[in-house]
Amino acid sequence: MKNPKTELCYHAPAAQGAGGKMPVTRKVEFLYDASLKSGSSETGPG
């Protein structure tokens, strides 16, 4: 993989005005394990 970096941006809207943003950049590790993939929906936020 040439570039394993990814970026997410969290946005918190304000009642008045633009609100705030927080970008987060990290290195990504891709996992190809079927057991991890199937369990992620069961343990995810909810």
N, CA, C and O atoms as a CHARMM CRD file, in Angstrom:
* protein
*
  184
    1    1 MET  N      0.85800  -1.16800   0.00000 PROA 1      0.00000
    2    1 MET  CA     0.00000   0.00000   0.00000 PROA 1      0.00000
    3    1 MET  C      0.90900   1.23700   0.00000 PROA 1      0.00000
    4    1 MET  O      1.79800   1.35400   0.84300 PROA 1      0.00000
    5    2 LYS  N      0.68800   2.13500  -0.92300 PROA 2      0.00000
    6    2 LYS  CA     1.53900   3.31400  -1.04300 PROA 2      0.00000
    7    2 LYS  C      1.25400   4.37900   0.00700 PROA 2      0.00000
    8    2 LYS  O      2.18700   5.00100   0.51600 PROA 2      0.00000
    9    3 ASN  N     -0.01000   4.60200   0.34000 PROA 3      0.00000
   10    3 ASN  CA    -0.36200   5.64300   1.30200 PROA 3      0.00000
   11    3 ASN  C     -1.45500   5.11900   2.23600 PROA 3      0.00000
   12    3 ASN  O     -2.63400   5.16200   1.88400 PROA 3      0.00000
   13    4 PRO  N     -1.08300   4.62600   3.41900 PROA 4      0.00000
   14    4 PRO  CA    -2.07400   4.05800   4.33100 PROA 4      0.00000
   15    4 PRO  C     -2.76800   5.09100   5.22000 PROA 4      0.00000
   16    4 PRO  O     -3.48200   4.71900   6.15100 PROA 4      0.00000
   17    5 LYS  N     -2.57000   6.37000   4.94800 PROA 5      0.00000
   18    5 LYS  CA    -3.16000   7.39800   5.80800 PROA 5      0.00000
   19    5 LYS  C     -4.60100   7.69300   5.40200 PROA 5      0.00000
   20    5 LYS  O     -4.96400   7.59900   4.22900 PROA 5      0.00000
   21    6 THR  N     -5.41500   8.05100   6.39500 PROA 6      0.00000
   22    6 THR  CA    -6.79500   8.44800   6.14800 PROA 6      0.00000
   23    6 THR  C     -7.13100   9.61800   7.06100 PROA 6      0.00000
   24    6 THR  O     -6.45300   9.84500   8.06300 PROA 6      0.00000
   25    7 GLU  N     -8.16900  10.35400   6.71700 PROA 7      0.00000
   26    7 GLU  CA    -8.56000  11.48800   7.54800 PROA 7      0.00000
   27    7 GLU  C    -10.06900  11.49600   7.73200 PROA 7      0.00000
   28    7 GLU  O    -10.82400  11.28700   6.78200 PROA 7      0.00000
   29    8 LEU  N    -10.49400  11.73700   8.95500 PROA 8      0.00000
   30    8 LEU  CA   -11.90100  11.92600   9.30200 PROA 8      0.00000
   31    8 LEU  C    -12.05900  13.34000   9.82600 PROA 8      0.00000
   32    8 LEU  O    -11.11200  13.91300  10.36700 PROA 8      0.00000
   33    9 CYS  N    -13.22700  13.89900   9.67400 PROA 9      0.00000
   34    9 CYS  CA   -13.46800  15.23300  10.21200 PROA 9      0.00000
   35    9 CYS  C    -14.78300  15.19600  10.98800 PROA 9      0.00000
   36    9 CYS  O    -15.83900  14.90100  10.42600 PROA 9      0.00000
   37   10 TYR  N    -14.70700  15.49700  12.27500 PROA 10     0.00000
   38   10 TYR  CA   -15.88500  15.55000  13.12500 PROA 10     0.00000
   39   10 TYR  C    -16.40500  16.98300  13.13900 PROA 10     0.00000
   40   10 TYR  O    -15.62900  17.92900  13.27200 PROA 10     0.00000
   41   11 HSD  N    -17.70600  17.13800  13.00200 PROA 11     0.00000
   42   11 HSD  CA   -18.31400  18.46800  12.98200 PROA 11     0.00000
   43   11 HSD  C    -19.32200  18.56900  14.10900 PROA 11     0.00000
   44   11 HSD  O    -20.19600  17.71400  14.24800 PROA 11     0.00000
   45   12 ALA  N    -19.20100  19.61100  14.91200 PROA 12     0.00000
   46   12 ALA  CA   -20.14700  19.86200  15.99800 PROA 12     0.00000
   47   12 ALA  C    -20.87700  21.15600  15.68500 PROA 12     0.00000
   48   12 ALA  O    -20.33800  22.23800  15.92000 PROA 12     0.00000
   49   13 PRO  N    -22.09500  21.06800  15.15700 PROA 13     0.00000
   50   13 PRO  CA   -22.82800  22.28700  14.82300 PROA 13     0.00000
   51   13 PRO  C    -23.20000  23.08800  16.06600 PROA 13     0.00000
   52   13 PRO  O    -23.51400  22.52100  17.11200 PROA 13     0.00000
   53   14 ALA  N    -23.16300  24.38600  15.94000 PROA 14     0.00000
   54   14 ALA  CA   -23.52400  25.28100  17.04600 PROA 14     0.00000
   55   14 ALA  C    -24.94100  25.80000  16.81900 PROA 14     0.00000
   56   14 ALA  O    -25.43000  25.81900  15.68900 PROA 14     0.00000
   57   15 ALA  N    -25.58600  26.21300  17.88500 PROA 15     0.00000
   58   15 ALA  CA   -26.93300  26.77400  17.77900 PROA 15     0.00000
   59   15 ALA  C    -26.91500  28.03000  16.90400 PROA 15     0.00000
   60   15 ALA  O    -27.82400  28.26100  16.10600 PROA 15     0.00000
   61   16 GLN  N    -25.87900  28.82100  17.06600 PROA 16     0.00000
   62   16 GLN  CA   -25.69800  30.01300  16.23800 PROA 16     0.00000
   63   16 GLN  C    -24.26200  30.01700  15.74100 PROA 16     0.00000
   64   16 GLN  O    -23.33700  29.82200  16.52900 PROA 16     0.00000
   65   17 GLY  N    -24.06500  30.23100  14.48100 PROA 17     0.00000
   66   17 GLY  CA   -22.70700  30.26800  13.94000 PROA 17     0.00000
   67   17 GLY  C    -22.32200  28.98800  13.23200 PROA 17     0.00000
   68   17 GLY  O    -23.15900  28.12600  12.96700 PROA 17     0.00000
   69   18 ALA  N    -21.04800  28.88100  12.93300 PROA 18     0.00000
   70   18 ALA  CA   -20.55900  27.76700  12.12100 PROA 18     0.00000
   71   18 ALA  C    -20.30800  26.48700  12.91000 PROA 18     0.00000
   72   18 ALA  O    -20.30000  25.40200  12.32900 PROA 18     0.00000
   73   19 GLY  N    -20.10500  26.59000  14.20700 PROA 19     0.00000
   74   19 GLY  CA   -19.80100  25.40000  14.98600 PROA 19     0.00000
   75   19 GLY  C    -18.31700  25.11500  14.96400 PROA 19     0.00000
   76   19 GLY  O    -17.52100  26.01400  14.69300 PROA 19     0.00000
   77   20 GLY  N    -17.93000  23.89300  15.24200 PROA 20     0.00000
   78   20 GLY  CA   -16.51600  23.54700  15.28000 PROA 20     0.00000
   79   20 GLY  C    -16.23500  22.27500  14.51500 PROA 20     0.00000
   80   20 GLY  O    -17.09700  21.40500  14.39000 PROA 20     0.00000
   81   21 LYS  N    -15.01000  22.17300  13.99800 PROA 21     0.00000
   82   21 LYS  CA   -14.56600  20.98500  13.27600 PROA 21     0.00000
   83   21 LYS  C    -13.26300  20.50900  13.88100 PROA 21     0.00000
   84   21 LYS  O    -12.44500  21.31200  14.33000 PROA 21     0.00000
   85   22 MET  N    -13.07100  19.17700  13.89200 PROA 22     0.00000
   86   22 MET  CA   -11.82900  18.61300  14.38300 PROA 22     0.00000
   87   22 MET  C    -11.38100  17.52200  13.41100 PROA 22     0.00000
   88   22 MET  O    -11.94600  16.42900  13.41900 PROA 22     0.00000
   89   23 PRO  N    -10.37500  17.79600  12.57100 PROA 23     0.00000
   90   23 PRO  CA    -9.86800  16.75000  11.67800 PROA 23     0.00000
   91   23 PRO  C     -8.94100  15.80400  12.42800 PROA 23     0.00000
   92   23 PRO  O     -8.17400  16.23300  13.29000 PROA 23     0.00000
   93   24 VAL  N     -9.01100  14.52200  12.10200 PROA 24     0.00000
   94   24 VAL  CA    -8.16200  13.50400  12.72100 PROA 24     0.00000
   95   24 VAL  C     -7.51900  12.70300  11.59200 PROA 24     0.00000
   96   24 VAL  O     -8.22200  12.13500  10.75600 PROA 24     0.00000
   97   25 THR  N     -6.20500  12.65400  11.56300 PROA 25     0.00000
   98   25 THR  CA    -5.47500  11.90900  10.54400 PROA 25     0.00000
   99   25 THR  C     -4.69000  10.78300  11.21700 PROA 25     0.00000
  100   25 THR  O     -3.97900  11.01100  12.19600 PROA 25     0.00000
  101   26 ARG  N     -4.82100   9.59400  10.69700 PROA 26     0.00000
  102   26 ARG  CA    -4.13500   8.43200  11.26200 PROA 26     0.00000
  103   26 ARG  C     -3.72700   7.46900  10.14800 PROA 26     0.00000
  104   26 ARG  O     -4.17100   7.58300   9.00600 PROA 26     0.00000
  105   27 LYS  N     -2.88100   6.53100  10.51100 PROA 27     0.00000
  106   27 LYS  CA    -2.47600   5.45900   9.61300 PROA 27     0.00000
  107   27 LYS  C     -3.50700   4.33100   9.72300 PROA 27     0.00000
  108   27 LYS  O     -3.97100   4.01900  10.82000 PROA 27     0.00000
  109   28 VAL  N     -3.85800   3.73200   8.61000 PROA 28     0.00000
  110   28 VAL  CA    -4.88600   2.69300   8.56100 PROA 28     0.00000
  111   28 VAL  C     -4.23600   1.32700   8.37200 PROA 28     0.00000
  112   28 VAL  O     -3.28600   1.18100   7.60300 PROA 28     0.00000
  113   29 GLU  N     -4.74800   0.34800   9.07000 PROA 29     0.00000
  114   29 GLU  CA    -4.34000  -1.03400   8.85600 PROA 29     0.00000
  115   29 GLU  C     -5.58000  -1.79900   8.39700 PROA 29     0.00000
  116   29 GLU  O     -6.55200  -1.91900   9.14400 PROA 29     0.00000
  117   30 PHE  N     -5.54400  -2.31100   7.17700 PROA 30     0.00000
  118   30 PHE  CA    -6.67500  -3.05100   6.63900 PROA 30     0.00000
  119   30 PHE  C     -6.62700  -4.48800   7.13600 PROA 30     0.00000
  120   30 PHE  O     -5.59500  -5.15200   7.03900 PROA 30     0.00000
  121   31 LEU  N     -7.74700  -4.96300   7.66800 PROA 31     0.00000
  122   31 LEU  CA    -7.85000  -6.32100   8.18300 PROA 31     0.00000
  123   31 LEU  C     -8.78700  -7.12100   7.28700 PROA 31     0.00000
  124   31 LEU  O     -9.87600  -6.66900   6.93400 PROA 31     0.00000
  125   32 TYR  N     -8.34600  -8.29800   6.93600 PROA 32     0.00000
  126   32 TYR  CA    -9.14300  -9.14800   6.04600 PROA 32     0.00000
  127   32 TYR  C     -9.58700 -10.40700   6.77600 PROA 32     0.00000
  128   32 TYR  O     -9.59900 -11.49400   6.19900 PROA 32     0.00000
  129   33 ASP  N     -9.94900 -10.25900   8.03800 PROA 33     0.00000
  130   33 ASP  CA   -10.39100 -11.37200   8.86300 PROA 33     0.00000
  131   33 ASP  C    -11.91700 -11.36800   8.90500 PROA 33     0.00000
  132   33 ASP  O    -12.51800 -10.42800   9.42400 PROA 33     0.00000
  133   34 ALA  N    -12.53300 -12.38900   8.37500 PROA 34     0.00000
  134   34 ALA  CA   -13.99900 -12.45300   8.29100 PROA 34     0.00000
  135   34 ALA  C    -14.66900 -12.41500   9.66200 PROA 34     0.00000
  136   34 ALA  O    -15.75800 -11.85700   9.79300 PROA 34     0.00000
  137   35 SER  N    -14.03800 -12.99700  10.68700 PROA 35     0.00000
  138   35 SER  CA   -14.66000 -12.99500  12.01600 PROA 35     0.00000
  139   35 SER  C    -14.69600 -11.57300  12.60500 PROA 35     0.00000
  140   35 SER  O    -15.64900 -11.22600  13.30200 PROA 35     0.00000
  141   36 LEU  N    -13.68100 -10.75600  12.33600 PROA 36     0.00000
  142   36 LEU  CA   -13.70200  -9.38300  12.80000 PROA 36     0.00000
  143   36 LEU  C    -14.77100  -8.57500  12.07800 PROA 36     0.00000
  144   36 LEU  O    -15.46200  -7.75900  12.68900 PROA 36     0.00000
  145   37 LYS  N    -14.90200  -8.80400  10.78700 PROA 37     0.00000
  146   37 LYS  CA   -15.86400  -8.06900   9.98800 PROA 37     0.00000
  147   37 LYS  C    -17.29700  -8.38700  10.41400 PROA 37     0.00000
  148   37 LYS  O    -18.12300  -7.47700  10.49000 PROA 37     0.00000
  149   38 SER  N    -17.61400  -9.65000  10.69300 PROA 38     0.00000
  150   38 SER  CA   -18.97700 -10.03400  11.05200 PROA 38     0.00000
  151   38 SER  C    -19.32700  -9.53700  12.45100 PROA 38     0.00000
  152   38 SER  O    -20.49500  -9.24300  12.70200 PROA 38     0.00000
  153   39 GLY  N    -18.38100  -9.43000  13.36400 PROA 39     0.00000
  154   39 GLY  CA   -18.65100  -8.99900  14.72300 PROA 39     0.00000
  155   39 GLY  C    -18.72700  -7.50400  14.89100 PROA 39     0.00000
  156   39 GLY  O    -19.22600  -7.03000  15.91200 PROA 39     0.00000
  157   40 SER  N    -18.24700  -6.73800  13.91900 PROA 40     0.00000
  158   40 SER  CA   -18.19800  -5.28900  14.08100 PROA 40     0.00000
  159   40 SER  C    -19.58600  -4.66100  14.16000 PROA 40     0.00000
  160   40 SER  O    -19.76900  -3.66900  14.86700 PROA 40     0.00000
  161   41 SER  N    -20.55700  -5.21100  13.45600 PROA 41     0.00000
  162   41 SER  CA   -21.90200  -4.62600  13.51500 PROA 41     0.00000
  163   41 SER  C    -22.58100  -4.94300  14.84400 PROA 41     0.00000
  164   41 SER  O    -23.48800  -4.22100  15.26000 PROA 41     0.00000
  165   42 GLU  N    -22.15900  -6.00100  15.50800 PROA 42     0.00000
  166   42 GLU  CA   -22.76000  -6.37600  16.78900 PROA 42     0.00000
  167   42 GLU  C    -22.20100  -5.55100  17.94400 PROA 42     0.00000
  168   42 GLU  O    -22.89900  -5.33600  18.93500 PROA 42     0.00000
  169   43 THR  N    -20.96500  -5.08800  17.83900 PROA 43     0.00000
  170   43 THR  CA   -20.33100  -4.36000  18.92800 PROA 43     0.00000
  171   43 THR  C    -20.18300  -2.87900  18.63600 PROA 43     0.00000
  172   43 THR  O    -19.60000  -2.15000  19.44000 PROA 43     0.00000
  173   44 GLY  N    -20.69500  -2.41900  17.51000 PROA 44     0.00000
  174   44 GLY  CA   -20.56800  -1.02600  17.13600 PROA 44     0.00000
  175   44 GLY  C    -21.44300  -0.11400  17.98600 PROA 44     0.00000
  176   44 GLY  O    -22.22900  -0.58000  18.81100 PROA 44     0.00000
  177   45 PRO  N    -21.29400   1.20000  17.77300 PROA 45     0.00000
  178   45 PRO  CA   -22.10700   2.15300  18.54600 PROA 45     0.00000
  179   45 PRO  C    -23.58900   1.98500  18.23900 PROA 45     0.00000
  180   45 PRO  O    -23.96100   1.58400  17.13600 PROA 45     0.00000
  181   46 GLY  N    -24.39100   2.27800  19.17400 PROA 46     0.00000
  182   46 GLY  CA   -25.80300   2.10300  18.89300 PROA 46     0.00000
  183   46 GLY  C    -26.63900   2.61600  19.91700 PROA 46     0.00000
  184   46 GLY  O    -27.86300   2.53600  19.81200 PROA 46     0.00000
